[in-house]
Amino acid sequence: MKSLQLRLSLGLSISLMLVFLLLWQVTTHSIADLSEQYIAMHLQHDGESLLQAINIDQQGQLSLDSKQIEPVYLRPFSGQYFRIVLNNNVLRSRSLWDQDFAMPLLAAGETQQLYRTGPQQQPLIMLVSAYKIQGQTITIAVAENLSPSLVIMDNFQHRYSMIALLLLALLLGIQIIILRLSFRPLKRIQIQIDSLERGERTQLDTDVPEEVALLVSEVNRLLSVLQQRLQDSRNSLGDLAHALKTPLTVVQQLVNEEALQAQPDICNTLNSQTIHMQRLMNRVLKRSRLAGGGPATTKIEIHQELSDLINAMQRIYQDKKLSIALNVPEKISVLFDREDMLELAGNLVDNACKWAHSSVQISIFLDSNFQLIIEDDGPGVSTADLSKLNLRGTRLDESTPGHGLGLSIAQCIVNQNGGELTFGRSSKLGGFRVVVQLPLVILPSETI
């Protein structure tokens, strides 16, 4: 379970349910105890009233003053009963009718609260007390039917349970709302991170809760550091290129000096090595743009950028009078580093134009990935060389005639961005065919 909101919701919900269950148990048992205590107090009062109504004659016979007896004890099976025992003399309430119940005989001063089954299977609560009268021990048992109280308790528990469940549902709903409101700043941060990926912003907002403020601050600091390092890297490589340009020019001029012309082997070696150094420098400078790598940071109008690239290529290769066809949806943009995209497309289209006889075709297809296909009607690549190009991880040599340096740079860009570059023969034009697949975010142009 990775969702923090779900974990909190479940934890709080379970806690609330346990609290409500405990509260329900405590409340119902407390009310039941209070009810029984009240009945016991009532029975004690009735027992004391009966004690006042008892008469013992000279023969030791028991009698009761009927005027002091509650009418409820005179009605058969009324639910309230008494039983008085003095030696072998027993007095029972008329409410018992022809029934009776057992009771313990206690020593004077003792009291017991018991539960018995009475007339008509009534559940009884019984209070038994023993007193000393005229030197004799008399035991009085007063009982009351618990059925009405149990019915009242059942009704109370039902109503209380319904109210408790409604309150629990209400609290759970309020809890969910509070959690969603509390996590809304995190959702906003998630949206801002998506905006960072799309290149719509360079930093996260710092107006966030205190608990995540440090995290946001560190992310912003890291973004600033990475951006600065990337810029410093590109600036340093630019300075390096500028610094090497003059020494290389001096070396090339020295090759043409008369003193060295007398030694053609040395001249040829110097000339080839300086050319090789220039090509290596160009390659490193182009790859320096990959220092940032990672996700797309810029929205690019693909149709417009490729149209401008085609115009530039037609000017460069105007002597060949190439026909360059563009098959690209007009209202589509992608999220990518603009320099990398121009570098990638520029190298591939340049190679195609270099080897094409008269036609080049550029196509883009959009499915689960961004797919760029460039084809030409040139001589293509032999089957042996094609299998080399398709070997995964093969480093292409810039010195190889044909599709060399441009394809090497393209391979680096595609690899750095998690894509795939494949080569083959064009079934349409008969020449070389390059397919680039990149996991890019594709947007309609209207969203820009």
C-alpha positions in Angstrom: 0.0 0.0 0.0 2.0 3.0 -1.3 -0.8 5.7 -1.1 -0.2 7.8 2.0 -3.8 9.2 1.8 -5.2 5.7 1.6 -3.1 4.5 4.6 -4.2 7.5 6.7 -7.8 7.0 5.6 -7.8 3.3 6.6 -5.9 3.9 9.8 -8.3 6.7 11.0 -11.4 4.8 9.8 -10.3 1.7 11.8 -9.5 3.9 14.8 -12.9 5.6 14.6 -14.8 2.3 14.3 -12.9 0.8 17.3 -13.6 3.9 19.4 -17.3 3.8 18.5 -17.5 0.1 19.2 -15.9 0.6 22.6 -18.2 3.6 23.3 -21.2 1.5 22.4 -20.1 -1.3 24.7 -19.4 1.0 27.6 -22.7 3.0 27.1 -25.0 0.0 26.9 -23.4 -1.9 29.8 -23.4 1.3 31.9 -27.1 2.0 31.2 -28.0 -1.7 32.0 -26.1 -1.4 35.3 -27.7 1.8 36.2 -31.1 0.4 35.4 -30.5 -2.7 37.6 -29.1 -0.5 40.4 -32.3 1.6 40.3 -34.5 -1.5 40.5 -32.4 -2.8 43.4 -32.9 0.5 45.3 -36.6 0.3 44.6 -36.7 -3.3 45.9 -34.8 -2.3 49.0 -37.4 0.4 49.6 -40.2 -2.1 49.2 -38.5 -4.6 51.5 -38.2 -2.0 54.2 -41.9 -1.1 53.7 -42.8 -4.8 54.1 -40.7 -5.0 57.3 -42.7 -2.2 58.7 -46.0 -4.0 57.8 -45.0 -7.3 59.5 -46.8 -8.3 62.7 -45.8 -11.3 64.9 -48.4 -12.5 67.4 -47.7 -14.3 70.7 -47.8 -17.7 69.0 -45.0 -16.5 66.6 -47.4 -16.4 63.6 -46.7 -13.8 60.8 -49.2 -11.4 59.4 -49.1 -8.2 57.3 -50.9 -5.0 57.5 -52.6 -4.9 54.0 -52.9 -1.2 54.1 -49.1 -0.9 53.9 -48.8 -3.3 51.0 -48.5 -1.8 47.4 -51.4 -2.8 45.2 -49.0 -4.2 42.6 -48.2 -7.0 45.0 -51.9 -7.9 45.1 -52.4 -8.3 41.3 -51.6 -11.8 40.0 -48.4 -12.1 37.9 -47.9 -8.3 38.1 -44.2 -8.7 37.8 -43.5 -7.7 41.4 -43.4 -10.3 44.2 -42.3 -10.9 47.7 -41.7 -13.8 50.0 -41.2 -13.6 53.8 -39.9 -16.5 55.9 -39.9 -16.7 59.7 -38.9 -20.2 60.9 -41.6 -22.4 59.3 -43.9 -19.5 58.6 -44.0 -18.3 55.0 -45.9 -15.3 53.6 -46.2 -14.9 49.8 -47.5 -12.0 47.8 -50.9 -12.5 46.1 -49.2 -11.6 42.8 -47.4 -15.0 42.9 -50.9 -16.6 42.8 -50.2 -20.3 42.9 -46.6 -20.0 42.0 -43.5 -19.8 44.2 -39.8 -19.2 43.9 -36.8 -20.4 45.9 -34.8 -18.0 48.1 -31.8 -18.5 50.4 -32.1 -18.1 54.1 -29.5 -15.6 55.4 -28.2 -14.6 58.8 -29.4 -11.4 60.3 -27.9 -8.3 58.6 -27.0 -10.1 55.3 -28.2 -9.0 51.9 -27.9 -10.8 48.5 -28.9 -9.7 45.0 -29.9 -12.7 42.9 -31.4 -13.5 39.5 -34.1 -16.1 39.3 -36.8 -17.4 36.9 -40.2 -16.6 38.3 -43.9 -17.2 37.5 -44.6 -17.6 33.7 -40.8 -17.9 33.1 -40.3 -14.2 33.9 -36.7 -13.2 34.5 -36.5 -11.8 38.0 -34.0 -9.7 39.9 -34.3 -10.5 43.6 -33.1 -8.7 46.7 -32.9 -10.9 49.8 -32.4 -9.3 53.2 -32.4 -10.8 56.7 -33.5 -8.9 59.8 -33.6 -9.5 63.6 -37.1 -9.0 65.1 -38.1 -9.9 68.6 -35.0 -12.1 68.8 -36.0 -14.0 65.7 -34.4 -13.9 62.2 -36.8 -13.0 59.5 -35.9 -13.1 55.8 -37.6 -10.9 53.2 -37.2 -11.5 49.4 -38.5 -8.9 47.0 -38.4 -9.6 43.3 -39.2 -7.7 40.1 -39.7 -8.9 36.5 -36.8 -7.6 34.3 -38.7 -8.1 31.0 -40.0 -4.5 30.6 -36.5 -3.2 31.4 -34.9 -5.5 28.9 -37.4 -4.4 26.2 -36.6 -0.8 27.0 -32.8 -1.6 26.9 -33.2 -3.4 23.5 -35.0 -0.3 22.1 -32.4 2.0 23.5 -29.6 -0.1 22.0 -31.3 -0.2 18.6 -31.7 3.6 18.5 -28.3 4.2 19.9 -26.7 1.9 17.4 -28.5 3.6 14.5 -27.4 7.0 15.7 -23.9 5.8 16.3 -23.6 4.4 12.8 -25.0 7.6 11.3 -22.4 9.6 13.3 -19.7 7.2 12.3 -20.6 7.5 8.6 -20.7 11.3 9.0 -17.3 11.4 10.7 -15.8 9.1 8.1 -17.1 11.4 5.3 -15.7 14.5 7.0 -12.4 12.7 7.6 -12.1 11.9 3.8 -12.9 15.5 2.9 -10.3 16.8 5.4 -7.7 14.4 4.1 -8.4 15.3 0.5 -8.1 19.0 1.3 -4.9 18.3 3.3 -3.3 16.4 0.4 -4.4 19.0 -2.2 -1.0 20.9 -1.9 0.7 17.6 -2.8 -1.5 17.1 -5.8 -0.6 20.7 -6.8 3.1 19.8 -6.5 2.5 16.7 -8.7 0.9 18.9 -11.4 3.9 21.3 -11.2 6.3 18.4 -11.6 4.4 17.4 -14.8 4.7 21.0 -15.9 8.5 20.8 -15.3 8.6 17.7 -17.5 6.7 19.5 -20.3 9.0 22.5 -20.0 6.3 24.9 -18.8 8.2 25.9 -15.7 11.7 25.7 -14.3 10.9 25.7 -10.5 8.3 24.5 -8.1 6.2 27.0 -6.1 7.4 27.4 -2.6 3.9 28.2 -1.2 3.5 24.7 0.3 2.8 23.2 3.7 5.7 23.3 6.2 6.0 19.5 6.1 7.0 19.5 2.4 8.6 22.9 2.2 12.1 21.5 2.8 11.6 18.9 0.1 10.4 21.5 -2.4 13.3 23.8 -1.6 15.8 20.9 -2.2 14.2 20.0 -5.5 14.3 23.7 -6.6 18.0 23.9 -5.6 18.8 20.6 -7.4 17.0 21.9 -10.6 19.0 25.2 -10.4 22.3 23.3 -9.9 21.6 20.9 -12.8 20.6 23.8 -15.1 23.7 25.7 -14.1 26.0 22.7 -14.6 24.5 22.1 -18.1 25.0 25.7 -19.1 28.5 25.7 -17.7 29.4 22.5 -19.6 28.1 24.0 -22.9 29.9 27.3 -22.2 33.2 25.5 -21.4 33.0 23.3 -24.5 32.3 26.4 -26.6 35.3 28.1 -25.0 37.4 25.0 -25.7 36.4 25.0 -29.4 37.3 28.6 -29.7 40.6 28.1 -27.9 41.6 25.1 -30.1 40.6 26.8 -33.4 43.7 29.1 -33.4 46.3 26.4 -32.6 44.8 24.0 -35.2 45.0 26.8 -37.8 48.6 27.5 -36.9 49.4 23.8 -37.3 47.7 23.6 -40.7 49.7 26.7 -41.8 52.9 25.0 -40.7 52.1 22.1 -42.9 52.3 24.3 -45.9 55.7 25.8 -44.9 58.5 25.0 -47.4 60.7 23.5 -44.6 58.1 20.8 -44.1 57.2 20.3 -47.7 60.5 18.7 -48.2 59.3 15.9 -45.8 56.0 14.7 -47.3 55.6 11.9 -44.8 55.6 14.4 -41.9 53.3 16.8 -43.8 50.8 14.0 -44.5 50.8 12.8 -40.9 50.3 16.3 -39.5 47.6 17.1 -42.0 45.6 13.9 -41.4 46.0 14.3 -37.6 44.8 17.9 -37.6 41.8 17.0 -39.7 41.1 14.1 -37.4 41.3 16.5 -34.4 38.9 18.9 -36.0 36.4 16.1 -36.6 36.8 14.8 -33.1 36.3 18.3 -31.7 33.1 18.8 -33.8 31.8 15.4 -32.6 32.5 16.2 -28.9 30.9 19.7 -29.2 27.8 18.2 -30.7 27.6 15.5 -28.0 28.0 18.2 -25.3 24.3 19.1 -25.9 23.5 15.7 -24.4 24.9 16.7 -21.0 21.4 17.5 -19.7 19.7 14.4 -21.2 16.5 13.3 -19.5 12.9 14.2 -20.1 11.6 16.7 -22.6 11.9 20.3 -21.6 10.6 22.3 -24.6 7.5 22.2 -26.8 8.5 21.9 -30.4 6.3 22.5 -33.5 7.5 19.5 -35.5 6.0 20.6 -38.9 7.4 24.1 -38.7 10.9 23.0 -37.5 11.2 20.3 -40.2 9.9 22.7 -42.9 12.7 25.2 -41.9 15.2 22.3 -42.0 14.1 21.2 -45.5 14.5 24.8 -46.7 18.1 24.9 -45.3 19.0 21.5 -46.9 17.6 22.5 -50.3 19.8 25.6 -50.2 22.9 23.5 -49.2 22.3 20.9 -51.9 20.7 23.2 -54.5 23.0 21.8 -57.2 21.3 18.4 -56.8 17.8 19.8 -57.1 16.4 17.4 -54.6 12.7 16.7 -54.0 12.2 16.5 -50.2 8.7 15.3 -49.3 7.4 16.0 -45.8 4.7 13.8 -44.4 4.0 15.2 -40.9 0.8 16.2 -39.1 0.6 20.0 -39.0 -1.1 20.4 -35.6 1.2 18.2 -33.5 3.9 19.3 -31.0 6.3 17.2 -29.0 8.1 17.8 -25.7 11.8 17.5 -26.3 15.1 19.4 -26.1 15.0 21.6 -29.2 18.7 21.5 -29.8 18.7 17.7 -29.6 15.8 17.4 -31.9 17.4 19.7 -34.5 20.7 17.9 -34.1 19.0 14.5 -34.6 16.8 15.5 -37.6 19.6 17.6 -39.1 22.2 14.9 -39.1 19.8 12.3 -40.5 18.3 14.6 -43.2 21.8 15.8 -44.1 23.0 12.3 -44.6 20.0 11.4 -46.7 20.4 14.5 -48.9 24.2 13.8 -49.3 23.5 10.3 -50.7 20.2 10.8 -52.5 20.0 11.0 -56.2 16.8 13.1 -56.4 14.4 12.3 -53.7 14.2 12.3 -49.9 11.1 11.5 -47.8 10.5 12.5 -44.2 7.6 10.9 -42.3 6.3 11.0 -38.8 3.9 8.5 -37.3 2.3 8.8 -33.9 1.1 5.7 -32.0 2.4 4.7 -28.6 5.7 6.4 -29.5 7.0 9.2 -31.7 8.3 7.6 -34.9 10.5 9.6 -37.4 11.3 7.9 -40.7 13.8 9.3 -43.2 14.3 7.6 -46.6 16.3 8.4 -49.7 16.8 7.1 -53.3 20.6 6.8 -53.0 22.8 3.7 -53.2 21.9 2.7 -49.7 24.1 0.4 -47.5 25.3 -3.1 -48.4 23.8 -6.0 -46.6 27.0 -6.6 -44.6 27.3 -3.0 -43.5 23.6 -2.9 -42.7 23.9 -5.8 -40.4 26.8 -4.0 -38.6 24.7 -0.8 -38.2 21.8 -2.9 -36.7 24.1 -4.5 -34.1 23.0 -3.2 -30.7 25.8 -1.1 -29.1 27.9 -0.8 -32.2 29.9 2.4 -32.3 29.8 3.9 -35.8 33.1 5.2 -37.1 33.1 8.8 -38.3 35.8 8.0 -40.9 33.6 5.4 -42.7 32.4 6.8 -46.1 28.7 7.2 -46.3 26.4 7.5 -43.3 29.1 7.9 -40.6 29.4 10.9 -38.3 25.7 12.0 -38.7 24.5 8.5 -37.7 26.9 8.4 -34.8 25.6 11.6 -33.4 22.0 10.5 -34.0 22.7 7.2 -32.2 24.0 9.1 -29.2 21.0 11.4 -29.0 18.5 8.5 -29.4 20.3 6.4 -26.7 20.5 9.2 -24.2 16.7 9.8 -24.5 15.6 6.1 -24.2 14.8 5.6 -27.8 15.7 3.2 -30.6 17.4 3.8 -33.9 17.2 1.2 -36.7 18.5 1.1 -40.3 17.3 -0.6 -43.4 16.5 -0.3 -47.1 13.6 1.8 -48.3 10.9 -0.1 -50.0 9.5 3.1 -51.5 12.7 4.9 -52.8 15.2 2.0 -52.9 17.9 3.7 -50.9 18.7 4.0 -47.2 16.0 4.1 -44.5 16.4 5.3 -40.9 13.7 4.8 -38.3 13.8 6.7 -35.0 11.5 5.8 -32.1 11.3 8.0 -29.0 9.0 7.8 -26.0 7.9 11.4 -26.3 4.9 13.3 -24.9 2.8 14.3 -27.9 0.4 17.3 -27.7 -2.0 19.0 -30.1 -0.7 22.4 -31.1 -3.8 24.1 -29.7 -2.6 23.3 -26.1 0.4 25.5 -26.6 
